[in-house]
Amino acid sequence: MRIDRHDTDILIIGSGGAGLFAALHAHQSAPQGTKITIAVKGLIGKCGCTRMVQGGYNVALGPGDTVERHFMDTIRGGKWLPNQDMAWRLCEQAVVRVRELENEIGCFFDREPDGTLHHKAFAGQTADRTVHKGDLTGIEIINRLMEQVLARRIEKLQEHRAIGLIPTRDGSALAGVLFIDMRTGDFRLVRAKTVLMATGGGPTMYKYNTPSGDKSMDGLAMALRAGLPLRDMEMVQFHPTGLLAGDHTRMTGTVLEEGLRGAGGHLLTHGGARFMFDYDKKGERATRDVVSRGIYAEMQKSNNPDQIGVMLSMAHLGPDWVAQKFKGMVKRCADCGFDLAGGLVEVVPTAHYFMGGVVVDVDTRTAMEGLYVAGEDAGGAHGSNRLGGNGVANSTVYGGVAGDVMGADIRGMGVLRDPDETVLDAEIARAMHPFAQPPGLVQPLRDRLQTAMWEDVGVMRTATGMRRGLERVTAISRDQDSTGLASENGRAFNLTWHDWLNLSSLCEVSEVIARAGLERENSRGAHYREDFPEEGDMDASYFTVAQKTGNDLDVIRAPVQFSIVRPGESILPDGAPETLVAQP
């Protein structure tokens, strides 16, 4: 099998907010002459999830708001499971990063008449702190970052799909990454002294999901096969309001952003009754996990197959005002035949974000020398629930951190490392496996996976359901193993091959989600067990750690380190108001 071999100094996998920021910061921090390479599954600036961000970016710059308040909201929202040092750095550095975005990268965010940044109201927060560019914030950030990256001498490997982390022969460090050049179908091994994995998460193993179509959890699947520890893998965030537009369109599952509820939007049954105050005193402005469960519970009450979700109403706020404030979403709904500004739109909880990920330290380093992880691939910052607006902040903050750290670390590194050729051959054989099987259909298998995960490992879970889900995932993997593709002569832009590889990654990660869910015998944040509905002892909080050795997957519990604040305590000053937000 022909393999192209390519060398660089700093390799960045992914071109979302984390990857692009890492490239820019590495360009600043690394010694002159360092070769920096970005490899991306699609095209730079045109793929991934950061570009799809609608709502905005959490940063404590509003009147009365503080980093301490942002931190406490993040810890409480994550139900005391976040890595507190990571959460603190996220909140503290978000202030620095937003100023960098405006003053160095060239982003323009919406402002108040006095020139200060405008802050949206987002759920689960005690201050309005979400800065934004209308409801198209991600496009603004990615376009400006892309311009800066394209203006620098940074190598780009576009349409390169990462399929394997290749260690050294003794397994002590990372030697490089194996890619498929999607344009030719050939394999390419890229050796590097430091590698950032910033491929993004993307829980597209669920029937209703929001991520970019290229997302299939490849990064976490690679990390799992490489033996790296993964934490919080049961924590799949369902955004409460995904557009329900029918099975005939991929628009189904698309997020209708949280700012709609923050602005005063109502969730209604098909009979027209508000229901969220039955589930939480904050109503529609409760955290995402609470609202998703409220919607799901209402869905379970319906016996009408034509009434799947619930209705989102904005008309009472004034159709003209809604059309002005939420132009992007009003147009998106109109394209699907719905009137968001003046009518009702049917919505359903939709798999949106993955709080779990690779275990990293606060500087993005992993247990494997030479490998760094940032963005949605990294676990720890959010715990069991991500606050709306903390996602793009996390990616850009830790992307910048990774670039700085890699640029500094590379100064003490010597020559490029030699790869373990046995692992390299095994990863190529794994990718080529379907060409040796009788041709079959991949999409029905993916449909089965999405249905199984939605029904058995979804918004609300039980031990019986998750065990059944594991059996279904195992059966799908077994059927996939015997499902092949046409001749390997057509590997260039072979989208069916990549669909097969997507499904493989999704099945690997789906198993870990269910296994970690079974290990967590309480309900925290995004993980809700009907058979263990209590949150458990906060002081004895633990997170799950999943790790693979050979074919064996082990899931254990590890205690949360309350390094800054303990449950029941606060770092806000005495007398500080509980919230700065006007209550509904």
Salt bridges, closest charged atoms under 4 A:
ASP4 OD2 - ARG188 NE 2.52
ASP7 OD2 - ARG191 NH2 3.00
ASP9 OD1 - LYS193 NZ 3.77
ASP65 OD2 - ARG129 NE 2.93
ASP73 OD2 - ARG129 NH1 2.83
GLU100 OE2 - HIS25 NE2 2.80
GLU100 OE1 - ARG97 NH1 3.06
GLU102 OE2 - ARG111 NH1 2.57
ASP110 OD2 - HIS132 ND1 3.50
ASP128 OD1 - ARG285 NH2 3.71
GLU140 OE1 - ARG144 NH1 3.15
GLU147 OE2 - ARG144 NH2 2.86
GLU155 OE2 - HIS6 NE2 2.98
GLU155 OE1 - LYS35 NZ 3.83
ASP181 OD2 - HIS160 NE2 3.91
ASP181 OD1 - ARG183 NE 3.08
ASP186 OD2 - ARG2 NH1 3.17
ASP186 OD1 - ARG491 NH2 3.63
ASP218 OD2 - LYS41 NZ 2.78
ASP218 OD1 - ARG161 NH2 3.11
ASP232 OD2 - ARG231 NE 2.71
GLU234 OE2 - ARG520 NE 2.69
GLU257 OE2 - LYS120 NZ 2.44
GLU258 OE1 - ARG261 NH2 3.39
GLU258 OE1 - ARG288 NE 2.48
GLU284 OE1 - ARG274 NH2 2.58
ASP289 OD2 - ARG293 NH2 3.62
GLU298 OE2 - LYS301 NZ 2.99
ASP335 OD2 - LYS331 NZ 3.22
GLU346 OE2 - HIS270 NE2 3.27
ASP363 OD1 - ARG89 NH1 2.66
ASP363 OD2 - ARG365 NH1 3.46
GLU369 OE2 - ARG417 NH2 3.52
ASP404 OD1 - HIS25 ND1 2.94
ASP409 OD1 - ARG365 NH2 3.00
ASP418 OD2 - ARG169 NH2 3.88
ASP418 OD1 - ARG191 NH1 3.36
GLU421 OE2 - ARG5 NH1 3.11
GLU427 OE2 - ARG225 NE 3.08
GLU427 OE1 - ARG430 NE 3.13
GLU455 OE1 - ARG472 NH1 3.07
ASP456 OD1 - ARG468 NH2 2.87
ASP456 OD2 - ARG472 NH1 2.81
ASP479 OD2 - ARG448 NH1 2.90
ASP481 OD1 - HIS433 NE2 3.08
GLU488 OE2 - ARG491 NH1 3.27
GLU508 OE2 - ARG225 NH1 2.81
GLU519 OE2 - ARG557 NE 2.91
GLU521 OE1 - ARG557 NH2 3.54
ASP531 OD2 - ARG529 NH2 2.85
GLU535 OE2 - LYS79 NZ 3.87
ASP539 OD1 - ARG566 NH2 3.49
